[in-house]
Amino acid sequence: MPTLRISQSNVSFNGGGAQSQKSAGAGFIRICLFVAGNLLAIAAHGQALPAGRPGSPTDSIRVPSMKDDTISLREVKIVAEKPEVDVQLDKKVYRIGKDILSQSGAVADVLNGIPSVAADPAGTVRLRGNNNVTILINGRRSGLPPASILSQIPAGSIERIEVMTSPSARYDASGSAGTINIVLKKNARDKISGQARVVVGQPNDYNLNANLNYKAGNWNIFATLGGRYSDYTGFYATQQTATDSQAVSLEKVQHENRHDDGRLIYLGGDYQFNSNNTFTLAYFKNTTKDIDGTTLDYTYSSSGADSLLTRTGSSLENRSYNQFEANYTRTFGREGQKLTFDMQYDFWDSDKTWDLFTEKTFPTPAAFPAVRTVSKGDSRDLVMQSDFVYPFNNQSSFEAGLKTETRSVLNDYKAWQYLHDTWMVLDGIDNKLSYKEKIGAVYTQYKSRPGKITYQFGVRYEYTGVSIQDRKGDFSGKKHYGRIFPTINLSYVLQEAMTIQANYSRRINRPSLWYLYPFNEVTDLNAQFVGNPALNPSFTHVAELALTKQWDKVTLSPTAFAHFTTAPVLQYTFRNEKNVMITMPFNLSREKRYGAELSATYNPLPWLSVNGQWAWYLFGQYGAYRDINFNFSSRSWNGRLNMRLKLPWKIAFQCRLDAQGPDNNAQSQTRSYYYLASGVSRSLFKSRGALTLDGTNILNTNKVRTLTATDNYRIDRISNFNAARFRLGFAYRFTSSETQTFRSRKEANRD
């Protein structure tokens, strides 16, 4: 009988002390330098560099220089070779530039190149190790599922990423970890300009997208078109052991093949009536077709008797997402004074079908009834918003705004099994859930900059009304609550090239629809996830203190932060009366989280740049659920090391190592893991074109190992959602970047 062994990797990033960390970092740099050396040799037409003196004058190699970093105080602006980092009072703005590892990818690849941010293939985004993150597109919440945002929007359509760990009052209060705003390209240039990109990869990964811009007179037309055809492979292995009187063990191996087709269009335009009045209208559409196949092999052992089962499944899901947005901007004679009106309406529909077939292969072959599930969903979301900014002078300003959002979601879920030549409802799974949400908000804030101090005080009020109703009446209910969310942002210039910042905000985490749905897919015989419609929102006080100091070749940014949360959401796993493992979310009593983070950039040579980030935090969770004590405290860490080389012949090379420490709670322990990405690019056609080769998870080490244990069972699980991927991409710009200017609307007061 096969066995599953879950053990630490030979390369360890926890428990090994400083020496192991230094060894890992040194090994990473040696790998990158080794690859870079080979690239140089290839570029030199097979003539390797003399040992011991690479790049010396006698080698006739002229290394192009990089642009020096600069810094401007008050709002610290650190400018490295793109992506640029603009450290503002309430956010950090990363302009997407020449990061090799994200050029051929999507949003997830871009986020994984930004300090403090990590995105996994399942659609989870973490900020400082916390997954309670709000994702915005162009300053507003999107109806797209997080996994679709990460995979469907191409990196080439992104202008910048804004990371806010303590957002100001103008932004929604949702997300205790913070807010990430993805701003799409809407550039205004003279005449016609744009960029086209084609990508091929292994496993099958074909991507074609283009950004087009047309500027003439008072008109600015912008468009993004994209299409993708991708395959993914996943592997999961589980060993489950009952420790009570049942004495049953299970070993499960799952192979997964996923295929995604996607098409995207973003089309819009600005019309400037005069120097003070601009109107914008845009339409965004994303359609996908997902075809998944899975095979699960089960080995049951009980009192010496073994049995083997195999379940094969295939699914087809079609999704269509549409979004209309309109904006009117009115500027005035006073510089910086602005009034904006925004409207966004989005709607999506989805239809997913699973066909499942199960057979017993040992000891006596037998076939089980076929199972089919159908899930149909749709959503309608209308947002209306207005913002007003009034500068008293060039040192202080007042801002106020209001917002209303109405959201309606329907989900119809059915499961059948084929018995006696007919389809019959399985376990009573036939229900329809209606979810309606209304959010009203009003805010005001004041900003001033007297001398070396910059401060911003704001307050936001949000009222939320939620109603849940199902066809059977099992989960119906209503909730209404209003809360005040204060924000404080402070900055002080200590000395030249050295600034300290302090921030405070109160945040809210509303339960996601995935956590609320009480319906569950039955693809796995032994394990299911079930939502909890009774979940309540959680509230968090966030405080942080940050320092930014720059020298000639080094920039350091240490940060300390603390989160205090009431009613946090935790997942609880239990075994039901049918011996099926059920995982569901619930509200704990409270959570405390403290941490420190260090980001650093080091440019020792004109052609070499090294940057890294390391975060360490500890937390405590307190409360009980179903008479089970969930009090628990632990600590964890995460880190990233990135190196970029500018080589001769317009070649650039990049390596990035990510490491995630253990993630534990009262029921489960997730072990640390690491993964490596690398890429090389070659500038062509007078820098108008670029050829890029990159690989992600190239050592196939991005595997999550989790142990879940209680008094009567133990589950060891290893998950590899995506195997190693390699891509080759070519991009061509129609015009040079030097003529680029940005539209005057400034994203409806979102800059």
MIRO-565442 format. One record per residue (C-alpha): residue in three letters; x, y negated, z negated. Coordinates in steps of 0.02 Angstrom, whole numbers, padded with zeros to 5 digits, always signed. Layout:
ALAXYZ...
***
This chain:
MET+00000+00000+00000PRO+00073-00170+00049THR+00121-00289-00089LEU+00133-00476-00094ARG+00278-00560-00182ILE+00272-00745-00215SER+00440-00815-00267GLN+00536-00976-00260SER+00633-01020-00106ASN+00821-01004-00109VAL+00827-01191-00092SER+00754-01261-00252PHE+00713-01440-00295ASN+00656-01417-00474GLY+00735-01342-00625GLY+00908-01350-00548GLY+00965-01512-00624ALA+01062-01650-00539GLN+01187-01531-00462SER+01056-01438-00360GLN+00980-01602-00302LYS+01149-01665-00245SER+01183-01501-00155ALA+01017-01508-00066GLY+01045-01688-00013ALA+01222-01652+00045GLY+01163-01500+00142PHE+01030-01604+00226ILE+01156-01736+00280ARG+01275-01602+00344ILE+01136-01526+00449CYS+01091-01695+00523LEU+01273-01741+00560PHE+01303-01571+00638VAL+01157-01594+00758ALA+01208-01773+00795GLY+01384-01717+00835ASN+01319-01592+00960LEU+01211-01726+01041LEU+01364-01835+01061ALA+01458-01693+01142ILE+01316-01661+01263ALA+01302-01846+01302ALA+01489-01848+01342HIS+01460-01719+01480GLY+01529-01574+01383GLN+01684-01662+01313ALA+01678-01644+01124LEU+01747-01780+01014PRO+01921-01751+00938ALA+01905-01681+00764GLY+01934-01798+00619ARG+01907-01962+00710PRO+01736-01973+00791GLY+01698-02140+00868SER+01877-02206+00858PRO+01933-02333+00991THR+02032-02203+01087ASP+01873-02104+01116SER+01802-02247+01222ILE+01637-02238+01129ARG+01551-02402+01089VAL+01417-02383+00958PRO+01278-02511+00978SER+01243-02613+00822MET+01080-02618+00726LYS+00989-02774+00680ASP+01039-02833+00507ASP+00908-02826+00368THR+00839-02994+00314ILE+00737-03047+00165SER+00627-03199+00131LEU+00568-03234-00045ARG+00398-03273-00119GLU+00323-03133-00014VAL+00474-03022+00006LYS+00499-02974+00188ILE+00618-02831+00220VAL+00653-02811+00404ALA+00748-02657+00459GLU+00749-02580+00631LYS+00566-02545+00662PRO+00455-02496+00577GLU+00465-02662+00487VAL+00410-02676+00306ASP+00323-02834+00250VAL+00303-02833+00060GLN+00157-02947+00021LEU+00074-02991-00143ASP-00057-02852-00137LYS+00008-02731-00005LYS+00152-02667+00099VAL+00134-02680+00288TYR+00226-02555+00397ARG+00232-02602+00580ILE+00247-02445+00684GLY+00408-02449+00783LYS+00538-02323+00836ASP+00511-02185+00709ILE+00556-02035+00818LEU+00457-01909+00716SER+00291-01997+00741GLN+00299-02056+00921SER+00225-01899+00998GLY+00104-01862+00856ALA-00050-01932+00772VAL-00095-02026+00612ALA-00031-01886+00501ASP+00143-01898+00578VAL+00145-02087+00552LEU+00091-02075+00370ASN+00222-01943+00333GLY+00355-02070+00382ILE+00296-02201+00258PRO+00366-02206+00080SER+00251-02141-00058VAL+00129-02068+00068ALA+00107-01885+00117ALA-00024-01807+00232ASP-00051-01620+00246PRO-00129-01524+00393ALA-00289-01491+00296GLY-00330-01677+00297THR-00274-01724+00121VAL-00180-01888+00101ARG-00080-01919-00059LEU-00014-02083-00123ARG+00115-02061-00262GLY+00057-01882-00280ASN-00127-01931-00304ASN-00256-01880-00173ASN-00389-02008-00224VAL-00348-02118-00075THR-00468-02224+00028ILE-00430-02223+00215LEU-00486-02374+00317ILE-00479-02405+00504ASN-00464-02589+00550GLY-00509-02637+00372ARG-00667-02532+00358ARG-00715-02357+00306SER-00738-02236+00450GLY-00868-02100+00468LEU-00736-01984+00538PRO-00686-01840+00422PRO-00510-01865+00351ALA-00443-01716+00449SER-00506-01793+00611ILE-00428-01962+00570LEU-00260-01879+00540SER-00261-01770+00696GLN-00366-01859+00827ILE-00300-02039+00829PRO-00134-02044+00924ALA+00016-02130+00846GLY+00038-02236+01002SER-00128-02325+00969ILE-00076-02385+00795GLU-00008-02560+00772ARG+00028-02552+00585ILE-00010-02463+00422GLU-00055-02562+00266VAL-00024-02475+00098MET-00110-02548-00055THR-00080-02464-00222SER-00174-02604-00311PRO-00284-02688-00180SER-00354-02863-00203ALA-00538-02900-00231ARG-00573-02922-00045TYR-00557-02734-00018ASP-00678-02598-00072ALA-00645-02538-00250SER-00645-02353-00200GLY-00488-02246-00218SER-00395-02240-00384ALA-00229-02201-00298GLY-00252-02347-00180THR-00303-02391-00003ILE-00220-02357+00165ASN-00278-02465+00310ILE-00241-02404+00487VAL-00243-02551+00608LEU-00263-02503+00791LYS-00181-02599+00932LYS-00278-02745+01003ASN-00134-02847+01071ALA-00157-03000+01180ARG-00029-03024+01318ASP-00026-03119+01479LYS-00100-03026+01627ILE-00095-02835+01614SER+00011-02736+01493GLY+00008-02573+01399GLN+00089-02404+01369ALA+00057-02226+01427ARG+00119-02068+01342VAL+00117-01884+01387VAL+00163-01746+01264VAL+00187-01558+01281GLY+00224-01443+01136GLN+00238-01269+01063PRO+00122-01195+01003ASN+00012-01261+01144ASP+00002-01448+01119TYR-00043-01561+01264ASN-00079-01744+01234LEU-00108-01888+01353ASN-00149-02064+01293ALA-00136-02242+01354ASN-00155-02417+01282LEU-00208-02551+01404ASN-00223-02740+01379TYR-00285-02876+01494LYS-00269-03060+01451ALA-00341-03196+01563GLY-00401-03367+01508ASN-00522-03350+01364TRP-00538-03162+01382ASN-00434-03025+01301ILE-00483-02847+01347PHE-00405-02699+01255ALA-00427-02511+01275THR-00357-02348+01210LEU-00389-02185+01302GLY-00332-02015+01243GLY-00354-01829+01266ARG-00278-01680+01175TYR-00275-01491+01190SER-00193-01407+01040ASP-00171-01236+00961TYR-00125-01203+00780THR-00081-01046+00685GLY-00107-01016+00500PHE-00063-00878+00379TYR-00134-00843+00205ALA-00098-00701+00084THR-00183-00668-00082GLN-00158-00542-00221GLN-00300-00536-00347THR-00299-00433-00505ALA-00439-00411-00631THR-00373-00404-00808ASP-00535-00352-00894SER-00624-00183-00902GLN-00657-00181-00713ALA-00473-00149-00675VAL-00494-00194-00490SER-00358-00266-00380LEU-00369-00342-00208GLU-00239-00387-00078LYS-00296-00499+00064VAL-00202-00557+00219GLN-00278-00685+00337HIS-00216-00735+00510GLU-00292-00891+00583ASN-00288-00963+00760ARG-00365-01134+00786HIS-00394-01225+00949ASP-00442-01409+00959ASP-00495-01511+01110GLY-00515-01697+01083ARG-00557-01851+01185LEU-00546-02029+01121ILE-00591-02199+01190TYR-00576-02369+01106LEU-00635-02511+01216GLY-00668-02692+01172GLY-00635-02873+01203ASP-00618-03046+01127TYR-00696-03201+01201GLN-00632-03368+01138PHE-00768-03500+01166ASN-00647-03635+01111SER-00501-03656+00992ASN-00615-03630+00840ASN-00740-03495+00892THR-00703-03314+00942PHE-00820-03166+00968THR-00762-02985+00973LEU-00856-02829+01026ALA-00782-02653+01026TYR-00836-02471+01045PHE-00746-02317+00978LYS-00790-02138+01028ASN-00710-01974+00979THR-00775-01805+01036THR-00698-01639+00985LYS-00723-01455+01021ASP-00646-01334+00898ILE-00633-01147+00930ASP-00565-01048+00783GLY-00528-00864+00762THR-00482-00774+00601THR-00442-00598+00546LEU-00447-00548+00362ASP-00381-00380+00302TYR-00437-00324+00128THR-00358-00186+00024TYR-00460-00140-00130SER-00391-00032-00270SER-00493+00033-00416SER-00452+00181-00530GLY-00339+00258-00399ALA-00464+00246-00256ASP-00416+00132-00112SER-00524+00058+00026LEU-00479-00049+00175LEU-00592-00178+00259THR-00568-00296+00405ARG-00672-00450+00442THR-00651-00542+00607GLY-00731-00708+00640SER-00749-00835+00779SER-00821-01010+00769LEU-00867-01150+00886GLU-00891-01329+00826ASN-00938-01480+00930ARG-00924-01654+00854SER-00965-01824+00925TYR-00921-01985+00833ASN-00972-02159+00893GLN-00938-02330+00821PHE-00990-02505+00873GLU-00910-02657+00794ALA-00938-02844+00816ASN-00852-02995+00741TYR-00875-03181+00747THR-00734-03292+00683ARG-00747-03478+00652THR-00591-03578+00611PHE-00586-03760+00557GLY-00475-03911+00567ARG-00393-03868+00401GLU-00257-03740+00435GLY-00302-03570+00362GLN-00487-03607+00336LYS-00590-03469+00412LEU-00765-03395+00411THR-00800-03222+00480PHE-00953-03113+00508ASP-00933-02927+00541MET-01050-02786+00588GLN-01007-02602+00608TYR-01125-02461+00653ASP-01063-02284+00668PHE-01153-02119+00697TRP-01094-01942+00718ASP-01167-01770+00752SER-01091-01598+00726ASP-01144-01420+00764LYS-01043-01271+00701THR-01076-01085+00720TRP-00981-00939+00641ASP-00999-00757+00699LEU-00927-00631+00575PHE-00902-00443+00595THR-00847-00328+00454GLU-00796-00145+00458LYS-00726-00021+00335THR-00574+00071+00403PHE-00527+00181+00255PRO-00567+00306+00184THR-00728+00324+00284PRO-00751+00210+00436ALA-00912+00111+00431ALA-00984-00048+00505PHE-01070-00183+00403PRO-01210-00295+00465ALA-01152-00441+00572VAL-01165-00614+00492ARG-01198-00781+00578THR-01196-00955+00500VAL-01254-01117+00581SER-01217-01290+00511LYS-01290-01446+00590GLY-01254-01619+00526ASP-01275-01801+00572SER-01238-01969+00493ARG-01288-02151+00517ASP-01189-02291+00435LEU-01219-02479+00449VAL-01098-02607+00373MET-01123-02795+00371GLN-00996-02912+00295SER-00947-03095+00286ASP-00787-03175+00219PHE-00736-03356+00191VAL-00562-03425+00157TYR-00533-03605+00103PRO-00354-03667+00075PHE-00341-03815-00042ASN-00164-03846+00018ASN-00017-03743+00078GLN+00006-03677-00099SER-00168-03619-00151SER-00327-03549-00075PHE-00500-03487-00122GLU-00586-03337-00044ALA-00760-03260-00061GLY-00863-03131+00029LEU-01007-03011+00025LYS-01041-02841+00100THR-01183-02717+00118GLU-01173-02537+00177THR-01313-02412+00210ARG-01270-02231+00244SER-01382-02082+00283VAL-01317-01904+00304LEU-01413-01744+00345ASN-01344-01567+00336ASP-01442-01411+00385TYR-01358-01246+00341LYS-01418-01068+00373ALA-01340-00895+00356TRP-01411-00734+00430GLN-01365-00552+00436TYR-01417-00429+00571LEU-01523-00292+00491HIS-01649-00173+00570ASP-01628-00250+00742THR-01670-00425+00683TRP-01585-00576+00603MET-01631-00599+00420VAL-01584-00739+00298LEU-01429-00694+00196ASP-01439-00718+00008GLY-01570-00853+00026ILE-01448-00972+00114ASP-01568-01081+00213ASN-01578-01262+00157LYS-01567-01441+00217LEU-01487-01581+00118SER-01519-01767+00138TYR-01393-01890+00064LYS-01425-02077+00063GLU-01307-02208-00005LYS-01323-02396-00021ILE-01178-02506-00078GLY-01188-02693-00104ALA-01034-02796-00148VAL-00985-02976-00181TYR-00812-03042-00223THR-00711-03198-00252GLN-00526-03229-00279TYR-00405-03372-00301LYS-00223-03374-00245SER-00087-03500-00288ARG+00101-03517-00271PRO+00173-03646-00391GLY+00363-03642-00385LYS+00435-03467-00399ILE+00271-03389-00456THR+00135-03323-00343TYR-00026-03263-00422GLN-00195-03202-00364PHE-00346-03172-00475GLY-00502-03090-00409VAL-00663-03007-00463ARG-00777-02892-00364TYR-00949-02825-00407GLU-01016-02668-00323TYR-01189-02593-00341THR-01216-02413-00284GLY-01378-02320-00257VAL-01372-02135-00211SER-01513-02012-00178ILE-01496-01826-00141GLN-01642-01722-00085ASP-01651-01545-00015ARG-01789-01447+00069LYS-01806-01324-00075GLY-01800-01456-00211ASP-01653-01373-00299PHE-01533-01521-00294SER-01641-01676-00286GLY-01591-01828-00388LYS-01554-02014-00389LYS-01414-02118-00464HIS-01394-02306-00478TYR-01247-02398-00555GLY-01163-02567-00544ARG-00987-02609-00601ILE-00867-02757-00606PHE-00692-02731-00535PRO-00563-02863-00584THR-00394-02879-00495ILE-00234-02969-00542ASN-00081-02987-00428LEU+00076-03077-00489SER+00246-03108-00409TYR+00398-03200-00477VAL+00564-03239-00393LEU+00698-03197-00522GLN+00844-03247-00413GLU+00898-03246-00232ALA+00841-03084-00147MET+00761-03020-00308THR+00575-03022-00345ILE+00468-02941-00479GLN+00283-02899-00455ALA+00145-02849-00577ASN-00028-02788-00526TYR-00187-02732-00611SER-00353-02672-00539ARG-00502-02568-00584ARG-00552-02434-00458ILE-00692-02310-00423ASN-00692-02136-00346ARG-00859-02088-00272PRO-00877-01901-00239SER-00847-01854-00057LEU-00983-01767+00043TRP-00878-01609+00047TYR-00880-01605-00143LEU-01069-01636-00149TYR-01131-01507-00022PRO-01200-01356-00117PHE-01189-01247+00039ASN-01041-01136+00072GLU-00967-01046+00222VAL-00962-00858+00201THR-00811-00823+00311ASP-00721-00742+00164LEU-00800-00592+00078ASN-00711-00627-00085ALA-00691-00817-00105GLN-00806-00966-00073PHE-00806-01153-00106VAL-00971-01228-00167GLY-01003-01414-00189ASN-01084-01494-00340PRO-01224-01621-00306ALA-01221-01671-00490LEU-01047-01749-00481ASN-01028-01924-00552PRO-00907-02059-00496SER-00745-02083-00591PHE-00671-02251-00641THR-00487-02294-00656HIS-00384-02435-00729VAL-00224-02456-00625ALA-00070-02553-00683GLU+00101-02565-00600LEU+00264-02660-00616ALA+00384-02668-00467LEU+00553-02746-00431THR+00632-02777-00261LYS+00818-02815-00249GLN+00921-02828-00091TRP+01109-02832-00065ASP+01205-02839+00097LYS+01184-02656+00140VAL+01069-02590+00004THR+00888-02622-00044LEU+00814-02549-00204SER+00630-02551-00255PRO+00593-02468-00424THR+00411-02460-00481ALA+00324-02404-00640PHE+00137-02367-00640ALA-00002-02305-00754HIS-00178-02240-00717PHE-00317-02216-00847THR-00469-02124-00777THR-00638-02077-00849ALA-00739-01932-00774PRO-00601-01870-00655VAL-00647-01728-00536LEU-00564-01559-00558GLN-00593-01392-00470TYR-00652-01241-00571THR-00636-01060-00511PHE-00740-00919-00584ARG-00803-00746-00538ASN-00991-00730-00511GLU-01102-00580-00539LYS-01058-00511-00366ASN-00870-00518-00404VAL-00849-00661-00279MET-00727-00797-00330ILE-00819-00964-00329THR-00726-01131-00332MET-00826-01288-00369PRO-00787-01466-00426PHE-00842-01541-00592ASN-00814-01698-00696LEU-00686-01688-00835SER-00688-01810-00980ARG-00531-01915-00946GLU-00358-01917-00872LYS-00199-02016-00906ARG-00059-02029-00778TYR+00110-02117-00796GLY+00248-02124-00668ALA+00402-02207-00596GLU+00457-02221-00416LEU+00618-02275-00332SER+00632-02322-00148ALA+00802-02362-00074THR+00876-02409+00094TYR+01062-02396+00131ASN+01142-02456+00293PRO+01328-02416+00270LEU+01370-02432+00455PRO+01292-02526+00601TRP+01237-02361+00679LEU+01182-02268+00521SER+01030-02297+00411VAL+00979-02191+00262ASN+00823-02218+00160GLY+00736-02116+00027GLN+00600-02113-00103TRP+00584-02019-00266ALA+00433-02018-00382TRP+00413-01937-00552TYR+00254-01936-00652LEU+00169-01851-00798PHE-00015-01833-00835GLY-00138-01770-00964GLN-00315-01705-00930TYR-00445-01688-01067GLY-00618-01612-01075ALA-00721-01452-01070TYR-00839-01372-00944ARG-00951-01220-00971ASP-00876-01196-01143ILE-00700-01187-01068ASN-00566-01303-01136PHE-00475-01391-00992ASN-00355-01494-01098PHE-00188-01492-01007SER-00031-01596-00984SER+00109-01577-00859ARG+00234-01671-00751SER+00284-01668-00570TRP+00385-01759-00438ASN+00402-01785-00251GLY+00541-01851-00142ARG+00591-01894+00035LEU+00759-01920+00119ASN+00770-01993+00293MET+00922-02026+00402ARG+00931-02114+00570LEU+01078-02127+00689LYS+01098-02242+00839LEU+01211-02153+00962PRO+01291-02205+01126TRP+01197-02195+01290LYS+01037-02261+01209ILE+01013-02102+01107ALA+00938-02103+00933PHE+00929-01959+00810GLN+00826-01937+00653CYS+00811-01809+00513ARG+00686-01810+00370LEU+00674-01696+00219ASP+00517-01694+00112ALA+00502-01606-00056GLN+00350-01585-00167GLY+00364-01534-00349PRO+00247-01418-00443ASP+00065-01468-00462ASN-00020-01386-00611ASN-00183-01397-00707ALA-00272-01295-00841GLN-00314-01154-00719SER-00183-01154-00582GLN+00002-01179-00549THR+00065-01235-00380ARG+00250-01211-00350SER+00369-01336-00272TYR+00409-01329-00087TYR+00503-01426+00046TYR+00500-01448+00235LEU+00613-01523+00366ALA+00578-01626+00522SER+00701-01685+00654GLY+00698-01774+00821VAL+00801-01856+00957SER+00753-01990+01083ARG+00831-02065+01239SER+00787-02238+01302LEU+00761-02246+01491PHE+00717-02368+01630LYS+00791-02524+01549SER+00710-02480+01383ARG+00535-02473+01460GLY+00529-02284+01442ALA+00577-02160+01307LEU+00598-01972+01307THR+00573-01892+01136LEU+00599-01716+01070ASP+00545-01680+00892GLY+00502-01536+00776THR+00399-01531+00616ASN+00410-01399+00480ILE+00553-01331+00585LEU+00609-01207+00451ASN+00428-01151+00424THR+00446-01185+00237ASN+00288-01292+00216LYS+00202-01153+00119VAL+00097-01184-00035ARG+00109-01051-00171THR-00027-01056-00305LEU-00062-00949-00457THR-00237-00959-00534ALA-00265-00867-00697THR-00397-00848-00833ASP-00433-00719-00968ASN-00505-00592-00846TYR-00420-00617-00677ARG-00261-00675-00592ILE-00245-00739-00412ASP-00079-00763-00321ARG-00098-00854-00155ILE+00018-00917-00020SER-00046-01035+00115ASN+00040-01087+00275PHE-00087-01198+00362ASN+00026-01244+00508ALA+00180-01153+00570ALA+00329-01245+00647ARG+00286-01360+00793PHE+00396-01434+00929ARG+00349-01573+01050LEU+00423-01659+01202GLY+00352-01829+01244PHE+00379-01966+01371ALA+00314-02144+01351TYR+00321-02291+01471ARG+00281-02473+01433PHE+00211-02583+01571THR+00288-02742+01499SER+00431-02779+01380SER+00391-02807+01196GLU+00472-02978+01189THR+00315-03064+01259GLN+00197-02988+01132THR+00080-03097+01032PHE-00061-03045+00919ARG-00243-03092+00931SER-00297-03240+00827ARG-00447-03155+00744LYS-00330-03071+00619GLU-00446-02924+00585ALA-00583-03023+00500ASN-00482-03091+00355ARG-00394-02924+00333ASP-00217-02992+00360
***
